[in-house]
Amino acid sequence: MIKSATLHKFTRILYLLNKLDKGRITLTQEAKELGFSARTLQRDLHEIERAGFPLAEISAGRYGFAEGFSLSKMPLSARDEALLALTGQLAESLGPNWQASFKRLTRQAAHPQTQAIYFIKMPRMWHSISPNILEKLEQAILKHQYTDVYYTSQTKHAWSRELRPLKITLFDGFWYLIALNSWNTFMKFSLGRIEKVNAHQKTFTPISIDEKLVQSPNIWFDMEQNLEIKLKIAKSIAGYFKEVEFFPYQKIEKENNDGSLLVSCRTANFMQVLPQIQRWLPHIQVISPDDLAKLLNKQLSAYIKK
């Protein structure tokens, strides 16, 4: 389990990196904003600098990135950069070989002109997350505290009470809080739309949802995944389905003589599988259930009519 102190530092470093990217910061002012001492933030800045980010002390207690440097010039997200700063401490404890590897990686991150061997494409995130909200949620999850969340959307602004927060997850470029409500059903909140968090002293017994997260291709999972779906995969894309799990609890039931596949999966909500089915059209066919096939046909007909 990740220690509370590590999560505190992660949140602070992420916050400081974002503020530094926007301009200069004053330690006393940021300390007041975050509720930590200026000395603590000074140590955070030292970790950021050791991770390879060029800092300059403009005047006593006032810092900024070196002239001409910005996070936008790096091929990593701000959250990745915060993680790099923390990983540096772990690398030190593992010995000189790990330290050398870490320094090489951070040099490459800080100098994008160096040719990279790997490239990972993630959706670009435009939404922002409050560090204070994130920290409160992290603590509520770690301490298994019942929590109230004030959430805003395009249609409503309301409190959700007596939630059991379980995980903070990333799906399709959005960070979500996954929680259970009093009816023992999952609720998912985009972190960028959470405005207030109120953690109770009352605690709950946590449950593991790691298997559900591993099996789910998107945020549309639920407690029970008992709805079985069967799909016919054309020969032209069969190779992909032999190598990658695109659907929850995906299983190849049969390989036909013509090279096509009969694939099964399990879900609790058609929305969990529809986007992937649509992605592979016209090389995929819904065999069962009929309700899913009818829903897909209805959506496609409505699109064609438009």
Buried (B, 14 or more C-beta within 10 A) or exposed (E): EEEEEBBBBBBBBBBBBBBBBEEEBBBEEBBEBBEBEBEBBEEBBEBBBBBBBEBEEEEEBBBBBEEEBEBEEBBBBBBBBBBBBBBBBEBEEEEEEBBEEBBEBBEBBBEEEEEEEEEEEEEEBEEEBBBBBBBBBBBBBBBBBBBBBBBBEEEEEEEBEBBBBBBBBBBEEBBBBBBBEEEEEBBBBBBBBBEBBBBBEEEBEBEEBEEBBEBBBBBBBBEEBEBEBBBBBBEEBBEEBEEEEBBBBBEEEEBEEEEBBBBBBBBBBBEBBBEBBEEBEEBBBBBEBEEBBEBBEEEEEEEEEE
